[in-house]
Amino acid sequence: MNTRIEIKKIITRQYIKDFGFISAGVTMASIGLKGFLLPNNFLDGGAMGMALLTQMLTHFDLSTLIVLINLPFIILAAKQISIPFAIKSSVAILVLAILVHVIEIPVITVDKLLIAVFGGFFLGAGIGLTIRGGAVIDGTEVLAITISRKSSLTVGDFISVINILLFGLAALIVNLEAAMYSMLTYLAASKTVDFILNGIEEYIGIMIVSDESAQIRKVVTHQLGRGITVFKSDGGFGKKGQVNNEDKRILFCVVTRLEVSRVLLEIEKIDSNAFVIQYPIKDTKGGMIKKRPLH
């Protein structure tokens, strides 16, 4: 059991880590906006894309638009997620708006493909790092989470619908070429967000049902150096549909995607008839697992 002092140290370390991620995220996003997207009238998806499109049409101050468009989402976040999350997101969005208004970055390139790719990369890195810090600088994800709870739409489906409407409007109001490059910017940003949040390696959960569970457990823990959990299982139906009353041991372990093939090979060596289930896991903490970068 951690003491009160140790708990305070853990909380302090978490606050420092969150501050670092959010600071880096806001800086990266402002570079993407001021160095690539704004000088060339490129858009992104979500609330940031709405702000950029509104700025193009009205020539209103972008910093003010970033705050105003995200404000309803922050209020929603306070109600649906938590007050601390809403506060951190509000600070991140406000700092981003100030940086966009204050800093001046010389035009880095005029090549439209480079603008789309690297503008999306910097903006996506900013969004991803901010999420790592427990906040958002694009509020549409908050709305998407709320809608998904009350309808059959997933978060990804809702965000896709919003962006299709946004880019369709951009094609009609600005021009088709700008909308197409903006879609490329959004793709680059979304892939960068995925990379920042999930890293190169995705964690995979492996569940193993085998009569040789003891031997498989020994190999996974001693030879592969990975932790494993053993579940007791009541009998169910056998391979041919007959009732099987024998108690079994179900094994569960978590490895990186790069290690999956090695685990499966060792299982195959011991029991080629083992029943193996694999499924992706977003993140892990503790245990005998290879750590991700930035985590």
N, C-alpha and C positions, 0 to 999 in steps of 0.2 A: 504494500500500500504506500503510495507516494505521500510524503509529508506536505503540509501547507506551503512551506517554502519551495519545495520542489515543484509543486503545482504552479506557483507564481512564476518560477523560472521557465516552465514549459509554456505558459501563456505569454510571457514576455518574448520568448524566442519566436513564437508563432506570430505575434504582432510585428516584430522586426522583419521576419520573412515576408509577411503579407505586404508590409510597407515597401520592401525592396522590389517585389514582383510588380506591385501597382505602379511604382515610380518608373521602373523600366518599361512597363507596358504603355503608360501615358506618353513617355518620351518617344518610343518607337512609333506609336500611332501618329503623333504630331509630325514626325519626320516623313512618314508616308503621305500625310495630307499636304503639308507645305512644300515638300521637296518633289512630289510626283503628281498627285491627283489634282490639287487645286490649280496649279499653273496651266494644266492641260485640259481642264473641264471633264475629268473622268469621274465616274460614280463608283460607289460600292453598294452592297446590299444593306438591308435593315434600316435602322434609325439613322445611321450615318449617311446612307444613300439618300434618304428622305431629306436630310439637312442639306446635302450637296446639291440635289436637284432643286430644292426650294431656293437656295442661294443663287443658282444659275438663272432661275426665272425671275426672281424679285430683286437680286443684287443686295439683299439684306445681309447684315453682318453674320458670317458663318458661326462665330463663337456664340452669339446669342441664340442662333437657331439650334445649335447642338444642345444647349441647356434646355430650351423650350420644348423641343421635340422629345427629349428623353425624360422630361419632368413627369408626364403621366405614368410612364413606365416605372419610375422610381417610387411614386406614390403607390402603385400597384404592388411593387416589390415589398414595400413596408407592410402591406396588408397580407400578402400571400406567402412571403418567404420569411423575412425577419427584419427588425429595425436595424440591427448592426449591419446587415448586408446592404440595406438601403442607404445608410449613412456612408459606408465606404464607397458605394457606387456613386453617390452624390458628389463626394469629394473628388473622386477620380474624374468624373465628367466635368466638374468645374475647373480642375487643374488643366485638363485637356483643352477646354475652351479658352483658358487664359493663354496657354502656350501657342495655340493656333492664332490667337490675336496678336501676340507679342513677337514671337520669333520670326526671323526672316532667313530663308534658306535659298541660296542661288539655284537656278534651274540646273538639275543634274544631267538630264538628257532630253532630247527632243524625239527620240525614237519611241513610237507609240507602243510597240510591243514591250520594250524595256520598261516603259512607264507603267503599263498594265501589270506586268509580272512583279516588278520590284515595289511598286506602289501597293499592290495587294499583299506582298510579303511583309512589308513594314507594318501595314495596318493590321494584318492578321496576327503578326507577332505581338503587336500591342494589345489586341483583344485577348489573345491566348494568355499572355503573361498577367494581364489584369484579372482574368478568371482564376488563374493560379493563386492570385492574392485574395480571392474571395469577394470579387466585385465585378461589375460590368461597365463598359463604356458604350455599349450598344444595347438599348433597353428592349429591343424586340424579342429577345430570348425570354424575358420575364413574361411578356404577353403570351408567347408561344406555350410556355409551361402552364399558364393559367387556362388557356383554351384547351390544351390537350387533356386536362383534368376533367373538363366538362363536355368533351366531344370525342368522336372516334379518330380525330386527327392526331398524329404524333407531332412532337416538337419540330422534327425535320420537315414534315409535310406542311405545317403552317408557315414556317420560314420560307420554304420554297414557293408557296403561293404568294406571299408578300413580295418576294423578289421578282417573280414573274410579272406581277402587276407593275412593280416599280420600273423594271427594265422595258416593259412594253410601253409605259408612259414616256420613258426617256426616248424611245425610238420614235414616238409620235411627235413629241415636243421639241427635242434637240435634233438628233438625226440617227439613222440606223447604225452608222459606223461607230459613233460614240457609244451607243447602247451595247454593241457587240464587244467593243474593247472593255466596257464597264463590266460585262459578264465575265470576261477573262480576268479582270481585276478581282471580282468576287470569288471566282474559283481559286485563284492564287491565295487570297486571304483565308478562305475556308480550309484549304489544305494546310496552310501554315498554322492555323488554330488547332487543327487535329494533331499536327506534329508537336506543337508546344504542349498540348494537354496529354497526349498519349505516347509521345516519343516514337522512336523507330520501332521499338519492340512492344507488341501488345501482349498482355498477360492472358494465358489460356488456362482455364480450369479443366482438369482431367479427372473423370470418375471411372473407376475400374471395378468391374464385377468379375471375379475369377475364383475357381477352386484352388488356385495357387497364390492366393492373396498374401500369404505369409512370405513366400519367396520374392514376390514382386515388391512387397514393402521393404524387404531387406536390401534389394538391389537399388531401389529409388533413394533410400536414405543413406546407405553406406557407399555405393559406387557413384551415384549421381550427385550426392550431397544435397538433396532437396527434402524439405519437410513433407510429411504425409499425415493425413488424418484418417483414422479407421472408424467406420460406422458399423454398428451391429444391424443386421438386416433379418427380418422375419421372412419365412418362405413365401413365395408367390407362385406364379406359373412358370413351368420349365420351358425348355426350348420347343417342345412339341405340344405345349398346351396343357400338360398334366400338372396337377397341383404338386408343388415341391415344398415340403415342410422342413427342409434342412435350413438351419441358421447359417448365414454367410457373413463374410466381412467385406464391406464395400470400402474401397480406398479412394481418397480424394487428395489431389495435390495441385499446386499452382506453379506453372513455369512460364518462361517467356516463349514467344512464338518460335524463336530460333532454337529452343531446346526441345520442342515437341517431338520432332522426328526421332531424336535419340531416346526419349522416354518410350515412344511407341515401339521402337526396335527392341528395347530390352523386354518389354511386355510380350512382344511376339516370340522372342527366344524362349520365354518361360511357358507361355500359354497362348497358342495361336488361336484358341477359341474364346479368349477373354472378350467380354462385352465392355467396350470403351466409349465414353461420351466426352466430347470436347465442346467447350463454349467459351466465348470471349469474356474477359473480366476487365472492367474499366480501370480499376486501380487497386492497390493493396497497401497494407502497412504492417511492418514487422514480419516475423517469420524468416524462413531460410530461402529468400527469393532474391534474385539479382535486382539491384536497385536501378530505377530509371534515372536518366539525367534530369536535373532541375527539380528533383523531388526530395 
